[in-house]
Amino acid sequence: IGAGTMRLFQKMPMAVHYTPLDLFRYAKATILADLNQNQFPDGHWSFAAILETLEFIHDAPSLLRRVKASADHLILTYRVAENADMSARRARGYVNDLSAEEFLSLISKTGWTLDECRHTGPYTVILAH
């Protein structure tokens, strides 16, 4: 989710079935979906990766619940808003501003169980099931 130019796919073993989903078609294989319009493909996946996307979602809890119903595991990046320049966030198009505590609370409130959380550069990265 948020497949962009499919850099994640380029790092995966050939045997992995990858379903790229994005608002824009950067590659022929990309499934187009506007997550802010509740568009989401039917199906079930072992893993969902939401990369640099949640910041742009108006109803983040709804999306995370929908992904939970469709995937066994989640890899998710989020740029927490603590000490952030809010005008810079808006200039990037971010529509939500969760603190680290709010972000982790959102993960559990939407049915996910946190396995790992790391802070890497500007990102909080989680692995959950």
N, C-alpha and C positions, 0 to 999 in steps of 0.2 A: 504494500500500500504506500503510494508515493514512490513508485518505481523509477520515475525520472528516466535517466539514460541507461538504466539497468546495470549499474556498476556492481550491485550485489550479485546479480546473476552471473556476471563474468568471474566471480570468485568461487562459484559453486561447482561441485563435481557434475559431470555430464549426466549422471544417473538421476539427478534431482529434477522433479517436475516443478517448474517455476511458473507462477501465474502473475504477470505484472499488471498492476492496477494503478491508474493515475487519472488526473483530470485532463491531462494533455497527452497526445500520442507522440512519444519520443521514439518508439520502435513499433514495427508492424504488429508484434504480438501483444501490445498493451491493450488491456480492457479499459475502456473509458468509463468513468463513474464520477459523478459529483457527490461526494460524501456529505456535503452540506444540504443536499436535496434527498438524502437518505437512499441514494443509489448504491447498491452493493450486490455483487454477483452471488448467485446460488452456488452452493458447493461446500465441501469440507476439506480442510487442509491440516496437515500435521503442525505446521508453523505458520504464523502470520508475522510479517515484519512491517511495522509502521515507522517509517524513517522520515524525519523532518516534515511531518504532516500534521500531527495533533495540534500544533500551534495555530493552524488555519481552520480548525473545526469549531463551528458554533456550538454544537451539542456533543461535546467529547464523551460524556457518559453513555449516550445512545450508541455512538460508534463503537466504544469499547465493549458494550454488551453484545452488539451485533457480531463483532469479531469473536467474542467468547463463544457464541453459539456456533461459530463456523471453524474454529481452530483449537487445537489442543494446547499449543504453546504460543507465547507472544514474545517477540523482541521489539522493544519500543524505545525510541529516542524522544527526548523533550528538552527544550531549553527553558529551565525554570526562570521565573520572573524576579526572584530575589535580587535586589541591588541592580536591577536592569533599568536602562533608560527606556521609559515607556514610549516616548516619541519615536525612538529607533525601532521598537517592537511594532508599532503601528505602521511605520514606513516600510517594514518588511512584510506587512500584511497579516501579522499575528492578531488573532481575535480573542485569545484567552491568555490569562496571566496567572498561572498557578505557581505557588511557592513549592518548594521541595516536599514539604509536609502535605500540602493539598494534593499534589501529584500522586504521592504514594497512597494517600487515602482514597483517591479516585480509583486507583488500580484495584484495591481490595473491595471497594463499594460496587464495582462492576463485575464481581465474581471471580476475579483473577487471584491467584496465590503467588506472592512474590517469591522467586527463587534466588535472584541476585539483583543487586543494584550497584552501579558504579557511576562515578562522576569523571567524565573524560572531556577535558576542555570545556566548551560551553554546554555540553550535553549531560543529561542524566540518562543513563541507559539501563533498562531493566530487562530481565528475563523472568517470565512468569508462566504459570500453567493454570 
